[in-house]
């Protein structure tokens, strides 16, 4: 029985990790081709910022039903649908020939991102409960590693002369292969809701229907920390290549260097984060992470040379690496809400960072420049360190 239990746990962990890897590859496909699409459609920074706003709008619109679908049909079934829908939405971006077509494609791409995100993380919470120790950051580390490898692959794919659509089609092939091989090993049932009285169960249903999980102090603080992290992440995903192109003035072959450095250190940090959490505690890790984000952006803003900016972006990657995984892991440990609903609550607030961060960068950059925009994100990252101590005692 013991060997069977370990085998089942390991298979489930590998299966969940494979979908995190796939999702990371997919997002790097988009992030590394943003500059190409911007140039092809002759977009200004403000126009690009407005278009990037559409992705988190789609993500946010998906929030009301993503948690419901996962709770009703199970994360395994939702992930099966989402992992096919995701590359199809991505391919539509490569086919866009106008701003209107791109805007519609980005909206549905945002919905696909949210469905994948909630379903994958719910699977990860279930696997973590089997292991009975913190392993959430390692899943997000797989996502970041995939983003790093996807960035390296993008350099070669661009050299081959592949269009964004052709690039995105490769993602579709990889999605089908992963689904066929790994779906049988996903957990069939999700982590159970903590035992509660009938009154508490009724209240939880009311909380979900009315979105009053936003007033749960523990979930709200986790959400605001996720907001800070996602504002920084969204900025790096959507604007790091543009920053190296327009501010650093890097050669065309090096404009993806900042993104690659960022993703490589994000992956490294996530593989190490669980050990640091065990040794130092979640609150100290969050405080250190916010500080690293601020230091990294300070270097990139005030010394915008190729190698200084690359080093600064690497520190930002290390800083954001543990924040969202910790928020999701801690949300999954909520004593008042089911894992799917708690994750949805944190995502509801956190994704506002994706909603506001990248578009804000574009609009401000159009007037004051990208360096000034990135300096604002510096202080948003630092806010995560300030919020961390407020988590104490909130999950009683």
CORWOLIN-V177990 format. One record per backbone hydrogen bond with DSSP energy under -1.0 kcal/mol. CO is the residue of the C=O (numbers start at 1). NH is the residue of the N-H. If there is no record, write none. Layout:
BEGIN
co=CO nh=NH
co=CO nh=NH
END
This chain:
BEGIN
co=1 nh=5
co=2 nh=6
co=3 nh=7
co=4 nh=8
co=5 nh=9
co=6 nh=10
co=7 nh=11
co=8 nh=12
co=9 nh=13
co=10 nh=14
co=11 nh=15
co=12 nh=16
co=13 nh=17
co=14 nh=18
co=15 nh=19
co=16 nh=20
co=17 nh=21
co=18 nh=22
co=19 nh=23
co=20 nh=24
co=21 nh=25
co=22 nh=26
co=23 nh=27
co=24 nh=28
co=25 nh=29
co=26 nh=30
co=27 nh=31
co=28 nh=32
co=30 nh=33
co=33 nh=37
co=34 nh=38
co=35 nh=39
co=36 nh=40
co=37 nh=41
co=38 nh=43
co=44 nh=48
co=45 nh=49
co=46 nh=50
co=47 nh=51
co=48 nh=52
co=49 nh=53
co=51 nh=54
co=53 nh=57
co=54 nh=58
co=55 nh=59
co=56 nh=60
co=57 nh=61
co=58 nh=62
co=62 nh=66
co=63 nh=67
co=65 nh=69
co=66 nh=70
co=67 nh=71
co=68 nh=72
co=69 nh=73
co=70 nh=74
co=74 nh=78
co=75 nh=79
co=76 nh=80
co=77 nh=81
co=78 nh=82
co=79 nh=83
co=81 nh=84
co=81 nh=85
co=82 nh=86
co=84 nh=88
co=85 nh=89
co=86 nh=90
co=87 nh=91
co=88 nh=92
co=90 nh=94
co=98 nh=102
co=99 nh=103
co=100 nh=104
co=101 nh=105
co=102 nh=106
co=103 nh=107
co=104 nh=108
co=105 nh=109
co=106 nh=110
co=107 nh=111
co=108 nh=112
co=109 nh=113
co=110 nh=114
co=111 nh=115
co=112 nh=116
co=113 nh=117
co=114 nh=118
co=115 nh=119
co=116 nh=120
co=117 nh=121
co=118 nh=122
co=119 nh=123
co=120 nh=124
co=121 nh=125
co=122 nh=126
co=123 nh=127
co=124 nh=128
co=125 nh=129
co=126 nh=130
co=127 nh=131
co=128 nh=132
co=135 nh=139
co=136 nh=140
co=137 nh=141
co=138 nh=142
co=139 nh=143
co=140 nh=144
co=141 nh=145
co=142 nh=146
co=143 nh=147
co=144 nh=148
co=145 nh=149
co=146 nh=150
co=147 nh=151
co=148 nh=152
co=149 nh=153
co=150 nh=154
co=151 nh=155
co=152 nh=156
co=153 nh=157
co=154 nh=158
co=155 nh=159
co=156 nh=160
co=157 nh=162
co=158 nh=161
co=163 nh=167
co=164 nh=168
co=165 nh=169
co=166 nh=170
co=168 nh=172
co=169 nh=173
co=170 nh=174
co=171 nh=175
co=172 nh=176
co=173 nh=177
co=174 nh=178
co=175 nh=179
co=176 nh=180
co=177 nh=181
co=178 nh=182
co=179 nh=183
co=182 nh=185
co=183 nh=186
co=197 nh=201
co=198 nh=202
co=199 nh=203
co=200 nh=204
co=201 nh=205
co=202 nh=206
co=203 nh=207
co=204 nh=208
co=205 nh=209
co=206 nh=210
co=207 nh=212
co=211 nh=214
co=212 nh=215
co=213 nh=216
co=216 nh=220
co=217 nh=221
co=218 nh=222
co=219 nh=223
co=220 nh=224
co=221 nh=225
co=222 nh=226
co=223 nh=227
co=224 nh=228
co=225 nh=229
co=226 nh=230
co=227 nh=231
co=228 nh=232
co=229 nh=233
co=230 nh=234
co=231 nh=235
co=232 nh=236
co=233 nh=237
co=234 nh=238
co=235 nh=239
co=236 nh=240
co=239 nh=243
co=240 nh=244
co=241 nh=245
co=242 nh=246
co=243 nh=247
co=243 nh=248
co=244 nh=250
co=251 nh=254
co=254 nh=257
co=256 nh=260
co=257 nh=261
co=258 nh=262
co=259 nh=263
co=260 nh=264
co=261 nh=265
co=262 nh=266
co=263 nh=267
co=264 nh=268
co=265 nh=269
co=266 nh=270
co=267 nh=271
co=268 nh=272
co=269 nh=273
co=272 nh=276
co=273 nh=277
co=274 nh=278
co=275 nh=279
co=276 nh=280
co=277 nh=281
co=281 nh=285
co=282 nh=286
co=283 nh=287
co=284 nh=288
co=285 nh=289
co=286 nh=290
co=287 nh=291
co=288 nh=292
co=289 nh=293
co=290 nh=294
co=291 nh=295
co=292 nh=296
co=293 nh=297
co=294 nh=298
co=295 nh=299
co=296 nh=300
co=297 nh=301
co=298 nh=302
co=299 nh=303
co=303 nh=305
co=305 nh=309
co=306 nh=310
co=307 nh=311
co=308 nh=312
co=309 nh=313
co=310 nh=314
co=311 nh=315
co=312 nh=316
co=313 nh=317
co=314 nh=318
co=315 nh=319
co=316 nh=320
co=317 nh=321
co=322 nh=326
co=323 nh=327
co=324 nh=328
co=325 nh=329
co=326 nh=330
co=327 nh=331
co=328 nh=332
co=331 nh=334
co=338 nh=342
co=339 nh=343
co=340 nh=344
co=341 nh=345
co=342 nh=346
co=343 nh=347
co=344 nh=348
co=345 nh=349
co=346 nh=350
co=347 nh=351
co=349 nh=352
co=350 nh=353
co=351 nh=355
co=352 nh=356
co=353 nh=357
co=356 nh=360
co=357 nh=361
co=358 nh=362
co=359 nh=363
co=360 nh=364
co=361 nh=365
co=362 nh=366
co=364 nh=367
co=364 nh=368
co=365 nh=369
co=369 nh=373
co=370 nh=374
co=371 nh=375
co=372 nh=376
co=373 nh=377
co=374 nh=378
co=376 nh=380
co=377 nh=381
co=378 nh=382
co=379 nh=383
co=381 nh=384
co=382 nh=386
co=383 nh=387
co=384 nh=388
co=387 nh=390
co=388 nh=391
co=389 nh=392
co=391 nh=394
END
